[in-house]
Amino acid sequence: MSVRSQVGGLASKVYPGLDERIWNRQRDRQFPSTRVRNSLPAILDRGVHVVVVPQEGPAFDSWRPGTRNFYFEAWQTVVEILGADRVSFLDVDRGEPWESWSPRLVSMANEVGATHIITHIESDPSSESTTWHWDIAWAELLRSWDGVLLGVMFDSAYYWINAQSRRLARMSPRFMVVDICMPMDGSMLRGRPEVGPVNMPMSTVSLDLIRQRCAGIEKQWDVSFIGVLYPHRVDALERLRSRGVDVVLNPHRMDDARDYASTTADQPSWLDYMGALAASRMTINFSQSNARPVQQLKTRVIEGMLAGTVVVTDDVDRTSRFFSPGVDYRYFRDLDALPDVISQALAEPGVLAESAAAVRPRAESLANRGFWDAIDAGLRERSLPSVLSR
């Protein structure tokens, strides 16, 4: 937002949080309708109906299984759990302005009797992360709708992404964050529980596609790194090479992508990525956020386990919430320790293969149900209406 650059750095250094307060006041003046505050609890006497507002819906080619479209998977998994008659999605055209999609969402929520709306709360739907008007949409929903807004976040390590969601949280306790990377309790309002970190949802049809793609693949590489090469990752991998560790980089690519720009361009399909993981005995996961030095739960962890490789990660807290270190995955304290961790694991190929096979059922169960189970636990903790147990 352009206003951020106007209010930024200096104010926050003098008085922490002042820049966010200034932004909120400017937002209130620009859009007076967003001044609404609704503290009424959600007390619903109707059956559950979930509305999914995709970040990239049917207007995008990725709206299908096996593409890593997060909201297709969220929609399909909840359809599998509740039934198609209990789930809808709002189809937003590419670049459709908020003046169009927001009233359509309000109408849909009331027409279908929605109890929950789930969306990518970091940007407007189908905007390719270029605009944000969820405060306006939330204000209009609060005037006529009594359900719960579930706001999914991918990049909460960025200050202003959190600030946007804090604005929604102050408008009503019927907004709850669902973060895929980090713990979020107390991040919106002091003492208020949120949901996170959670594993990416994967439908049964996408899990079947993974099994088909990875079936029969033989191990070709001892250690791989497969992902975007942020500068801090490039530095880490160069240090490993200097220690004699042979790490294969993105072997599923046909080009020699060696930096951030090249690894984000012309990316192979997600199923090809999964195939490369399957051909690796071990794959490295760096948990640090690209925004700042904090650790995140990376989707690569569960993807590696689904593909049949052993993940080796520096993640102290996030992965251990779901899997057992030393059994389901390998942990390295720092880059100096990583070569020994790798060599010790590779010295026992049978144990490594058994570990990869043993964790897969747990990973499949978490991928298929863990996302919605975590949301339901968060809703119960907040005394908000449940998705699954009603």
Beta strands, then each sheet from edge to edge (+ up, - down):
strand 1: 50-53
strand 2: 87-89
strand 3: 116-120
strand 4: 148-153
strand 5: 175-179
strand 6: 221-225
strand 7: 248-249
strand 8: 280-285
strand 9: 310-313
strand 10: 330-331
sheet 1: 2+ 1+ 3+ 4+ 5+
sheet 2: 7+ 6+ 8+ 9+ 10+
end
